[in-house]
Amino acid sequence: MTSFLALAALAPCTTVSAPSIKAIDPLLEELSHKAFKFFMEQSHPVTGMTLDRASNTKDEPRTEYVSSCAATGFHLAAVAVGSKRGWISEKDAVLRTRKILNSLETLPLRHKGWFIHWLDWETGKRLWNSEVSTIDTGILLAGMIMADAALKDKEVSQSVNRIFGAIDWDYMRTDGGAKPNSQTFTMGWNQERGFIEARWDICNELKVLLIPALGSDKVPAAMWTDWKREPIKQNGREFLMSGPLFLHQMAHGFYPFKGYRDPAGWDYWVAARNAVLDNRDYCIQNPQKFKGYSADIWGLSAADGKEGYRAWGAPPKLYDDDGTLAPSSTVACVPYIPDLAIKAAHAFKKNYPSLIGRYGFAISFNPTKDWASPDVIGIDLGQMLLAIENHRDGLPHQLSMSHPLIKKAYARIGFKKTNEGSYERRPLRRQGS
């Protein structure tokens, strides 16, 4: 296999004169640029498939070349944003996007139109006995939509339409016909074990899958209404899911929910904002007395730990905590709580300067165990990049909402814009919306 360093040197990325864009905190600017750099440098120059992770400290060849379709989705989104920010020329953005989409159409990485989660970045072959993942396909589709909207290239649009058209949506909705009345997607399919029993049926990142599915017009509109909403009341706030921060960031980076309610009256942005604040409050309270936790050093999410990758979060649901914090996920809270997230970013840099590397903050660290991950992970950097750029001026949301598929999805869901004043006092649900 060609060495990683040689491959990275071949990847085109021509920076052009930056357009006049809204200034933001310099540290956020730095972190956004570094995240973009990851996608430019850690994607295969021929296939465009993006590595799941890379070292944040060393420019060295990897022993594994594991790509994820979700990281590649964020690669497409990063190219879309970069083409509008002047970080990459429009010509290179189009060529890079065409290359990725060609690989998605020609490499052996699909089943019934759905994409394998883990794959070899050069050949597209399945790795780790990976499942065909519905949610990771949703992230990939979200990146395609953003790229299509940004570049307005005929070849890109045709490829996106073919990829969407090849997806057998009912296959994953009905488990291949075994559950004909199902209104939820399975989490995936594995060629050795069949359909995954767990389903996308509660408030989490599932919206990143449901929105493009509804935009395709090939699934019942009831798929939006039939997943569970079970409000949690805690610390004077109401939200729909606690747990890791990424649950409240994944879909919101691609699609706007602020100022919208669905026909049942739910405000998903308020739910996510309240869950983020509750995550911070838990870290401030620090019931287990872990080292480092404070009003500015906080943030529990899915990340590396000293003993392996886990999903850390605040109670009551999906609760786990061993002192591991995820700085990039904390920064990705900036659309919800800009002042507090920016303060946290500066506190991480000031108190733990070694966390900053070539692609931004290390994915995680544990002050109690005096440990930090040497790596960054593509999907976390992608979520942070989109969050920062939405905080700047809403560009990622503007791109997604300009696409016909997303316009159709929002219309099918029945989202309505609202004007209700302060978000601090806005109810999670308003009857009769």
PECOR-V635086 format. One record per helix or strand. SS is the DSSP state (a for helix, b for strand). FROM is the first residue (numbers start at 1). LEN is the number of residues. If there is no record, write none. Layout:
SS|FROM|LEN ; SS|FROM|LEN
This chain:
a|4|7 ; a|26|16 ; b|43|1 ; b|50|2 ; b|53|3 ; b|66|3 ; a|69|17 ; a|90|17 ; b|110|2 ; b|114|3 ; b|118|3 ; b|126|1 ; b|132|2 ; a|134|18 ; a|154|12 ; a|169|5 ; b|186|1 ; b|188|3 ; b|194|2 ; b|199|1 ; b|202|1 ; a|207|9 ; a|222|4 ; b|228|1 ; b|232|3 ; b|237|3 ; b|243|1 ; a|245|4 ; a|250|5 ; b|260|2 ; b|266|1 ; a|268|18 ; b|302|2 ; b|310|2 ; b|313|2 ; b|320|1 ; b|325|1 ; a|327|5 ; a|338|14 ; a|353|3 ; b|356|2 ; b|360|2 ; b|365|2 ; b|371|2 ; b|375|3 ; a|378|16 ; a|395|7 ; a|404|10 ; b|416|2 ; b|429|1
